[in-house]
Amino acid sequence: MGNLNRKQWRAVWITLVAVLLCAAVAWWWATLAVLVAGGVAVWKLGSAAPPEIATVKSVRCGGCGAIGEPHWKSCPRCGATNWV
């Protein structure tokens, strides 16, 4: 339970407050339903896939050796168009 994300912690706190309110007025079935719903919410919020890390490839200019990106038309330093 130590490695919960921010959304899971928010669901835990909301569930805790709702459980305490339901238990304070002795709504035992509602308390149980809130606990189950909160547990499902925490479980579902934790099953999201982590974001992909996109890698940007860099290329070198054939004329001067400057580093550039493959989608650039020409080298900003020397104007050559032969990327290696």
C-alpha positions in Angstrom: 0.0 0.0 0.0 3.0 2.3 0.2 3.4 2.9 -3.5 0.0 4.4 -4.4 -0.2 7.2 -7.0 -1.9 10.6 -6.4 -5.3 9.5 -7.9 -5.3 6.4 -5.7 -4.6 8.4 -2.5 -7.4 10.8 -3.4 -9.8 7.8 -3.8 -8.6 6.5 -0.4 -9.3 9.8 1.4 -12.7 10.2 -0.2 -13.6 6.6 0.7 -12.4 7.1 4.2 -14.5 10.3 4.7 -17.6 8.6 3.2 -17.1 5.5 5.4 -16.8 7.6 8.5 -19.9 9.6 7.6 -21.9 6.4 6.9 -20.7 4.7 10.1 -21.5 7.8 12.2 -25.2 7.5 11.3 -25.1 3.6 11.6 -25.8 2.9 7.9 -23.9 -0.4 8.0 -24.9 -1.6 4.5 -24.0 1.8 3.0 -20.7 1.7 4.8 -19.9 -1.7 3.4 -21.0 -0.6 -0.1 -18.7 2.5 0.1 -15.8 0.4 1.2 -16.3 -2.0 -1.7 -16.7 0.9 -4.2 -13.6 2.6 -2.8 -11.5 -0.5 -3.0 -12.5 -1.0 -6.6 -11.8 2.6 -7.4 -8.3 2.4 -5.9 -7.6 -0.9 -7.7 -8.8 0.5 -11.1 -6.9 3.7 -10.7 -3.7 1.7 -10.2 -4.0 -0.5 -13.2 -3.3 2.3 -15.8 -0.3 1.7 -18.0 2.6 4.0 -17.5 3.1 6.5 -20.3 5.4 5.7 -23.2 8.8 7.3 -23.3 9.4 8.5 -26.8 13.0 8.6 -27.9 14.2 11.2 -30.4 16.9 10.1 -32.7 19.5 12.6 -33.6 21.6 12.6 -36.8 24.9 14.3 -37.7 25.5 16.6 -40.6 27.7 15.1 -43.3 29.3 18.5 -44.0 30.2 19.9 -40.6 29.3 17.2 -38.1 26.7 19.3 -36.2 23.9 17.3 -34.5 20.4 17.7 -35.9 17.1 16.0 -36.1 16.0 13.7 -39.0 13.0 15.9 -40.0 15.1 19.0 -40.6 15.6 19.8 -44.3 19.1 21.2 -44.0 21.8 21.8 -41.4 21.3 25.1 -39.5 25.1 25.5 -39.2 26.3 24.9 -42.8 23.2 24.4 -44.9 24.1 20.9 -46.1 21.3 18.4 -46.7 23.3 15.1 -46.3 22.4 13.8 -42.8 24.3 10.8 -41.6 
